[in-house]
Amino acid sequence: MSFPNLTRCGLALLLVAMVYCMLPVSNADAQVFACSAAVGERQVGMSQGGMGVASIPLCVQDRAAPPPVVDNNYAAIAWHRDASDVWMDGNYLGSGGAVRGALDACNRAMGGGCESAGEWSNSTMAVIRNRNGIFFVGWMGEGGHDRQRVLAECSANQVLPCEVFKTFNSRRDHYFPGPEARITHAVAAWVEGQEGYNRKLYIVSGYRSLEEARDLALSACQTANPQLTCKITAESSGGFIQTGTSDGERDFSTVEMTPARARQAALRLCTNSNGANCHAQSVYDSRRPGTFVHSFATGLAD
């Protein structure tokens, strides 16, 4: 028999087809192909060699190949209104476990009262912090558009842009801070209105309860100015109260989470209000317990 017009490759394919036709009916129901050592293959014969073409093993797929393994990884974040940090649990194969793990860790450290910030999978989440220590989350998947949106919305409500506090990949096992994450609060009050204003700021700091700090700041101001009305002008939860003045008489205070950012915010606030001769004065740490009376005239506490 002569095959003048066939290449060696064509001859091999023809031989495979010939053997396929001669296989038993039970094997003919399955597709016969050159063996590749893949999972589920079973050899059923050899192709016929000859005319310079070597015989090759022929196989059928004996069973369906297993479906590909989907490597999902779920993670979740929990937080507390009186905490300067967050709790993250991750690298779970299914949904739900990460939320429970993050909440349990947070509640152990804080004694209860924690809330879930939600669950995500197979990507990274950004934790964004504003000047009062309040956290937001922004998903970084699909180009990070959600993160950019959350950051922009947060930053629109304060002098300096909000901070990206931390980022967590869902493959991370966990991040569990301890009780040291609990914050203390500082509150400042002064005389309301121009009449009777004495250029003093009454600050209390180091209190676990924001409500208690508010009451004490108002009380300190009211005690010093019994005939006048006082109001709260600044609150910091785990951060700093920055004092400042411009034009020698326009006094103000602002808050931020670090001393450097507090000073920068004070100077920008002054500039944005078209103030001249801007001066950032003393800064007060919410973690330092005490009652302080700041004098805008001297820039120091009396």
Sequence and secondary structure as in RCSB ss.txt:
>XXXX:A:sequence
MSFPNLTRCGLALLLVAMVYCMLPVSNADAQVFACSAAVGERQVGMSQGGMGVASIPLCVQDRAAPPPVVDNNYA
AIAWHRDASDVWMDGNYLGSGGAVRGALDACNRAMGGGCESAGEWSNSTMAVIRNRNGIFFVGWMGEGGHDRQRV
LAECSANQVLPCEVFKTFNSRRDHYFPGPEARITHAVAAWVEGQEGYNRKLYIVSGYRSLEEARDLALSACQTAN
PQLTCKITAESSGGFIQTGTSDGERDFSTVEMTPARARQAALRLCTNSNGANCHAQSVYDSRRPGTFVHSFATGL
AD
>XXXX:A:secstr
   TT  HHHHHHHHHHHHHHHS HHHHTS  EE    TTEEEEEE   BTTB   EEEEE S          EE
EEEE TTBSS EEEEEESSSSHHHHHHHHHHHHHHTS  EEEEEEESSEEEEEE TTS EEEEE  GGGHHHHHH
HHHHHTTSSS  EEEEEEETT  EE   GGGB  EEEEEEESSSTT  SEEEEEEEES HHHHHHHHHHHHHHH 
TTS EEEEEEEESSEEEEEEETTTEEEEEEESSHHHHHHHHHHHHHHTT SS EEEEEEETTS EEEEEETTTTE
E 
